Amino acid sequence: MKNELKLDGKIKLIGETVTFDSGFSKREFVITTNDEKYPQDVKFELIKDNCDKLDDLNDGQSVEVFFNVRGNEYNGNHYVSLSAWRIDSLKASNNAVSQPESSNDDVDDDIPF
């Protein structure tokens, strides 16, 4: 069973990469969801080679996070983590509205409307 999910939001916190004695590395980050009525702060983790996916991102930046839900048991306790495997930066969606209109004479668009 594959549990691939995605969530949009703004980066609230980017943690440092932590490397353990075993060589395993992990990096955590938090996004605040875009739900206007009940926004949520959601913590994700990146592991191993994926830790550098946050290097070019900043707090407050809008992103789309693709992740898997992971669960494990340790000493009778059960844990759940959200393991991110892809992070896409989202562009502002109203760029076309906020820019002044120009003549279509020198614009070469493939937009059908």
N, C-alpha and C positions, 0 to 999 in steps of 0.2 A: 504494500500500500504506500503510495506516494502522497505526501501532504504538502504540496506546493501552494503557497498562498502569497498575496501581495497586499501592501498597505501603504497609503500615501500620508505624508505629513511633513512637518518642518523639524529639522534637527534641533534638539534641545541641548544635548550633551554628547560629546565625543570623548571617550576614555582613552587612556594610554594602552599600548600593547603590553600584556603581561606574559612573560615566558617562564615556565616552570622548569624545575630541575630535570624533568624527563625530556625536555626539548619541545613540549607542547606549548603553543602560544594561543592567546585569546585576547579579543578586544571587544569591549561593550560600548554601545551607544543607545541614546534614547531619542525617539521622535514623538512629537505631539501631533495627534491625528487631526485631519482637516474637518472633522465633524463639528459644525458650529454650535450645535445645541449641547453636546456632551463630549468635548475633546478629551482624549485620553493620552497619558504619557505611557509609551510602550518601550520596553527595553529589549534590545536584540543583542546577539553576540556574533562575532566573526571568529572563525578559528583557522589556524595554520596559515596557509598562503593567502587567505582572503582578508587578513588583517589590514593590508595596505589599501583596500578599497575605499577607506575613509580619508586617505591622505590628501586628496584634492577637494574635500568638502569642508564646509564651515557651519558653525551654529547659525540657525535661522534660515538655512537653505532648504528649499522644498525638494523632497525626494520621493521616489517610489521604491519601496523595499520588497524584494522577493525573498521568501524565507520558507523553511520547513519547521514543523513542530517536532521537537525531540523530547523524549521522556526516558527517565531511567530511575532505578531504585538503588539506594545505598543505605545499608544498615537499617532496613525496614522503613525508610522514608522515601517518598516518591517526589521526583523533581521534573519540572517541565522547563524547556528553554526554547526560544525562538532563534533558530540558526539562520542568519542571513547569508545568501550566496550571490546576490546581485543587488546593486544600489544604482538607480538611475536618477540623475539630476533632472528636475522638472523646470521647464521654462514658464515664465509668466504667460497666462492664457489670454490676456487682453491686450497684447502688444498692438494688434491691428486697430483696436478701438482708440487707443491713446495716441497714435501717430497721426499727423495731419494727412489729409487726403492729397493725392497728387494726380497728375494727368496720366492716363493709361497709355499715352502715345509711346513712351520710352520704357514701358514695363513689359517684360517677356515672362508671363506667368502661364502655368499649365492648369490653373484653377478654372473649372468650367462655369463659374458664376461671377 
